[in-house]
Amino acid sequence: MGHPTTYDEMAEFILQNKENYYRLAYSYVRSREDALDIVQEAIVRAFSSRKTLKDTASMKSWFYRIIINTALDFLRKNKKYTYLDEEQWEGLSSGPGDTYEDVDLHKALDKLSPKNRTIIILRFFEDMKLSDIARILGENENTVKTSLYSTLKKLRLELTEDMV
């Protein structure tokens, strides 16, 4: 459990979890090709920085972090992807109800900041514990919990308003 990760162990691990990594990357970009590019780039980054991985037990959170950072780098380079900041969310939630009639969960998620979207996806789509999410994001667990609850509140507001 506590030994350094070999090349073969990492390759096997990535292969076993490739659907999860693709799904996470796709949640950022909503494009099959871009998500595949992100996963491929993350794999290259992982193998080139394999020595930084302390042991096999932390491989899951380590590789999720690489996927997330690669996706965020991709978003920064490709300005075609946007998300709403706090003020825009506030304006949206208090605006006229008919402005976003067809907003579904995916559209609502797309409006979240990358960090908040990551928290929601890891918690509910990847079924991760808050402590694991905190480790992946390099955040305090209470900070992650606060972000989760405020993001859920925003999503609830957005989705409920849409249903009126």
MODELLER restraints for C-alpha pairs under 7 A, 6 or more apart:
rsr = mdl.restraints
at = mdl.atoms
rsr.add(forms.Gaussian(group=physical.xy_distance, feature=features.Distance(at['CA:1:A'], at['CA:55:A']), mean=6.97, stdev=0.5))
rsr.add(forms.Gaussian(group=physical.xy_distance, feature=features.Distance(at['CA:1:A'], at['CA:56:A']), mean=6.06, stdev=0.5))
rsr.add(forms.Gaussian(group=physical.xy_distance, feature=features.Distance(at['CA:1:A'], at['CA:57:A']), mean=5.82, stdev=0.5))
rsr.add(forms.Gaussian(group=physical.xy_distance, feature=features.Distance(at['CA:2:A'], at['CA:55:A']), mean=5.13, stdev=0.5))
rsr.add(forms.Gaussian(group=physical.xy_distance, feature=features.Distance(at['CA:2:A'], at['CA:56:A']), mean=6.50, stdev=0.5))
rsr.add(forms.Gaussian(group=physical.xy_distance, feature=features.Distance(at['CA:2:A'], at['CA:57:A']), mean=6.67, stdev=0.5))
rsr.add(forms.Gaussian(group=physical.xy_distance, feature=features.Distance(at['CA:3:A'], at['CA:55:A']), mean=5.20, stdev=0.5))
rsr.add(forms.Gaussian(group=physical.xy_distance, feature=features.Distance(at['CA:3:A'], at['CA:56:A']), mean=6.61, stdev=0.5))
rsr.add(forms.Gaussian(group=physical.xy_distance, feature=features.Distance(at['CA:4:A'], at['CA:54:A']), mean=5.96, stdev=0.5))
rsr.add(forms.Gaussian(group=physical.xy_distance, feature=features.Distance(at['CA:4:A'], at['CA:55:A']), mean=4.61, stdev=0.5))
rsr.add(forms.Gaussian(group=physical.xy_distance, feature=features.Distance(at['CA:4:A'], at['CA:56:A']), mean=6.41, stdev=0.5))
rsr.add(forms.Gaussian(group=physical.xy_distance, feature=features.Distance(at['CA:5:A'], at['CA:55:A']), mean=5.68, stdev=0.5))
rsr.add(forms.Gaussian(group=physical.xy_distance, feature=features.Distance(at['CA:5:A'], at['CA:56:A']), mean=5.27, stdev=0.5))
rsr.add(forms.Gaussian(group=physical.xy_distance, feature=features.Distance(at['CA:21:A'], at['CA:39:A']), mean=6.67, stdev=0.5))
rsr.add(forms.Gaussian(group=physical.xy_distance, feature=features.Distance(at['CA:21:A'], at['CA:67:A']), mean=6.92, stdev=0.5))
rsr.add(forms.Gaussian(group=physical.xy_distance, feature=features.Distance(at['CA:22:A'], at['CA:35:A']), mean=6.13, stdev=0.5))
rsr.add(forms.Gaussian(group=physical.xy_distance, feature=features.Distance(at['CA:22:A'], at['CA:36:A']), mean=6.57, stdev=0.5))
rsr.add(forms.Gaussian(group=physical.xy_distance, feature=features.Distance(at['CA:22:A'], at['CA:39:A']), mean=6.22, stdev=0.5))
rsr.add(forms.Gaussian(group=physical.xy_distance, feature=features.Distance(at['CA:25:A'], at['CA:35:A']), mean=4.95, stdev=0.5))
rsr.add(forms.Gaussian(group=physical.xy_distance, feature=features.Distance(at['CA:25:A'], at['CA:38:A']), mean=6.42, stdev=0.5))
rsr.add(forms.Gaussian(group=physical.xy_distance, feature=features.Distance(at['CA:25:A'], at['CA:39:A']), mean=6.82, stdev=0.5))
rsr.add(forms.Gaussian(group=physical.xy_distance, feature=features.Distance(at['CA:25:A'], at['CA:67:A']), mean=6.79, stdev=0.5))
rsr.add(forms.Gaussian(group=physical.xy_distance, feature=features.Distance(at['CA:25:A'], at['CA:71:A']), mean=6.16, stdev=0.5))
rsr.add(forms.Gaussian(group=physical.xy_distance, feature=features.Distance(at['CA:26:A'], at['CA:32:A']), mean=6.64, stdev=0.5))
rsr.add(forms.Gaussian(group=physical.xy_distance, feature=features.Distance(at['CA:26:A'], at['CA:35:A']), mean=4.79, stdev=0.5))
rsr.add(forms.Gaussian(group=physical.xy_distance, feature=features.Distance(at['CA:28:A'], at['CA:71:A']), mean=6.72, stdev=0.5))
rsr.add(forms.Gaussian(group=physical.xy_distance, feature=features.Distance(at['CA:29:A'], at['CA:35:A']), mean=6.51, stdev=0.5))
rsr.add(forms.Gaussian(group=physical.xy_distance, feature=features.Distance(at['CA:38:A'], at['CA:70:A']), mean=6.12, stdev=0.5))
rsr.add(forms.Gaussian(group=physical.xy_distance, feature=features.Distance(at['CA:38:A'], at['CA:71:A']), mean=5.95, stdev=0.5))
rsr.add(forms.Gaussian(group=physical.xy_distance, feature=features.Distance(at['CA:39:A'], at['CA:67:A']), mean=6.55, stdev=0.5))
rsr.add(forms.Gaussian(group=physical.xy_distance, feature=features.Distance(at['CA:42:A'], at['CA:66:A']), mean=5.85, stdev=0.5))
rsr.add(forms.Gaussian(group=physical.xy_distance, feature=features.Distance(at['CA:42:A'], at['CA:67:A']), mean=5.45, stdev=0.5))
rsr.add(forms.Gaussian(group=physical.xy_distance, feature=features.Distance(at['CA:42:A'], at['CA:70:A']), mean=5.98, stdev=0.5))
rsr.add(forms.Gaussian(group=physical.xy_distance, feature=features.Distance(at['CA:46:A'], at['CA:63:A']), mean=6.96, stdev=0.5))
rsr.add(forms.Gaussian(group=physical.xy_distance, feature=features.Distance(at['CA:46:A'], at['CA:66:A']), mean=6.99, stdev=0.5))
rsr.add(forms.Gaussian(group=physical.xy_distance, feature=features.Distance(at['CA:53:A'], at['CA:59:A']), mean=6.99, stdev=0.5))
rsr.add(forms.Gaussian(group=physical.xy_distance, feature=features.Distance(at['CA:61:A'], at['CA:132:A']), mean=7.00, stdev=0.5))
rsr.add(forms.Gaussian(group=physical.xy_distance, feature=features.Distance(at['CA:61:A'], at['CA:135:A']), mean=6.84, stdev=0.5))
rsr.add(forms.Gaussian(group=physical.xy_distance, feature=features.Distance(at['CA:61:A'], at['CA:136:A']), mean=5.08, stdev=0.5))
rsr.add(forms.Gaussian(group=physical.xy_distance, feature=features.Distance(at['CA:62:A'], at['CA:136:A']), mean=6.67, stdev=0.5))
rsr.add(forms.Gaussian(group=physical.xy_distance, feature=features.Distance(at['CA:64:A'], at['CA:136:A']), mean=6.55, stdev=0.5))
rsr.add(forms.Gaussian(group=physical.xy_distance, feature=features.Distance(at['CA:65:A'], at['CA:136:A']), mean=5.24, stdev=0.5))
rsr.add(forms.Gaussian(group=physical.xy_distance, feature=features.Distance(at['CA:65:A'], at['CA:137:A']), mean=6.62, stdev=0.5))
rsr.add(forms.Gaussian(group=physical.xy_distance, feature=features.Distance(at['CA:75:A'], at['CA:81:A']), mean=6.24, stdev=0.5))
rsr.add(forms.Gaussian(group=physical.xy_distance, feature=features.Distance(at['CA:83:A'], at['CA:110:A']), mean=6.42, stdev=0.5))
rsr.add(forms.Gaussian(group=physical.xy_distance, feature=features.Distance(at['CA:83:A'], at['CA:111:A']), mean=4.50, stdev=0.5))
rsr.add(forms.Gaussian(group=physical.xy_distance, feature=features.Distance(at['CA:83:A'], at['CA:112:A']), mean=5.69, stdev=0.5))
rsr.add(forms.Gaussian(group=physical.xy_distance, feature=features.Distance(at['CA:83:A'], at['CA:113:A']), mean=5.66, stdev=0.5))
rsr.add(forms.Gaussian(group=physical.xy_distance, feature=features.Distance(at['CA:84:A'], at['CA:111:A']), mean=5.16, stdev=0.5))
rsr.add(forms.Gaussian(group=physical.xy_distance, feature=features.Distance(at['CA:84:A'], at['CA:112:A']), mean=6.01, stdev=0.5))
rsr.add(forms.Gaussian(group=physical.xy_distance, feature=features.Distance(at['CA:84:A'], at['CA:113:A']), mean=6.46, stdev=0.5))
rsr.add(forms.Gaussian(group=physical.xy_distance, feature=features.Distance(at['CA:85:A'], at['CA:113:A']), mean=6.65, stdev=0.5))
rsr.add(forms.Gaussian(group=physical.xy_distance, feature=features.Distance(at['CA:93:A'], at['CA:157:A']), mean=6.50, stdev=0.5))
rsr.add(forms.Gaussian(group=physical.xy_distance, feature=features.Distance(at['CA:93:A'], at['CA:158:A']), mean=6.28, stdev=0.5))
rsr.add(forms.Gaussian(group=physical.xy_distance, feature=features.Distance(at['CA:97:A'], at['CA:161:A']), mean=6.04, stdev=0.5))
rsr.add(forms.Gaussian(group=physical.xy_distance, feature=features.Distance(at['CA:97:A'], at['CA:162:A']), mean=6.81, stdev=0.5))
rsr.add(forms.Gaussian(group=physical.xy_distance, feature=features.Distance(at['CA:100:A'], at['CA:162:A']), mean=6.15, stdev=0.5))
rsr.add(forms.Gaussian(group=physical.xy_distance, feature=features.Distance(at['CA:101:A'], at['CA:162:A']), mean=5.19, stdev=0.5))
rsr.add(forms.Gaussian(group=physical.xy_distance, feature=features.Distance(at['CA:102:A'], at['CA:162:A']), mean=6.79, stdev=0.5))
rsr.add(forms.Gaussian(group=physical.xy_distance, feature=features.Distance(at['CA:103:A'], at['CA:159:A']), mean=6.93, stdev=0.5))
rsr.add(forms.Gaussian(group=physical.xy_distance, feature=features.Distance(at['CA:103:A'], at['CA:162:A']), mean=6.22, stdev=0.5))
rsr.add(forms.Gaussian(group=physical.xy_distance, feature=features.Distance(at['CA:104:A'], at['CA:159:A']), mean=6.84, stdev=0.5))
rsr.add(forms.Gaussian(group=physical.xy_distance, feature=features.Distance(at['CA:108:A'], at['CA:155:A']), mean=6.49, stdev=0.5))
rsr.add(forms.Gaussian(group=physical.xy_distance, feature=features.Distance(at['CA:108:A'], at['CA:158:A']), mean=6.88, stdev=0.5))
rsr.add(forms.Gaussian(group=physical.xy_distance, feature=features.Distance(at['CA:109:A'], at['CA:117:A']), mean=6.13, stdev=0.5))
rsr.add(forms.Gaussian(group=physical.xy_distance, feature=features.Distance(at['CA:116:A'], at['CA:147:A']), mean=6.67, stdev=0.5))
rsr.add(forms.Gaussian(group=physical.xy_distance, feature=features.Distance(at['CA:116:A'], at['CA:151:A']), mean=6.54, stdev=0.5))
rsr.add(forms.Gaussian(group=physical.xy_distance, feature=features.Distance(at['CA:119:A'], at['CA:133:A']), mean=6.79, stdev=0.5))
rsr.add(forms.Gaussian(group=physical.xy_distance, feature=features.Distance(at['CA:119:A'], at['CA:148:A']), mean=6.43, stdev=0.5))
rsr.add(forms.Gaussian(group=physical.xy_distance, feature=features.Distance(at['CA:120:A'], at['CA:148:A']), mean=6.69, stdev=0.5))
rsr.add(forms.Gaussian(group=physical.xy_distance, feature=features.Distance(at['CA:122:A'], at['CA:128:A']), mean=5.64, stdev=0.5))
rsr.add(forms.Gaussian(group=physical.xy_distance, feature=features.Distance(at['CA:122:A'], at['CA:133:A']), mean=6.78, stdev=0.5))
rsr.add(forms.Gaussian(group=physical.xy_distance, feature=features.Distance(at['CA:123:A'], at['CA:129:A']), mean=6.48, stdev=0.5))
rsr.add(forms.Gaussian(group=physical.xy_distance, feature=features.Distance(at['CA:130:A'], at['CA:141:A']), mean=6.33, stdev=0.5))
rsr.add(forms.Gaussian(group=physical.xy_distance, feature=features.Distance(at['CA:130:A'], at['CA:144:A']), mean=6.90, stdev=0.5))
rsr.add(forms.Gaussian(group=physical.xy_distance, feature=features.Distance(at['CA:130:A'], at['CA:145:A']), mean=6.84, stdev=0.5))
rsr.add(forms.Gaussian(group=physical.xy_distance, feature=features.Distance(at['CA:131:A'], at['CA:141:A']), mean=5.72, stdev=0.5))
rsr.add(forms.Gaussian(group=physical.xy_distance, feature=features.Distance(at['CA:134:A'], at['CA:140:A']), mean=5.84, stdev=0.5))
rsr.add(forms.Gaussian(group=physical.xy_distance, feature=features.Distance(at['CA:134:A'], at['CA:141:A']), mean=5.11, stdev=0.5))
rsr.add(forms.Gaussian(group=physical.xy_distance, feature=features.Distance(at['CA:134:A'], at['CA:144:A']), mean=6.09, stdev=0.5))
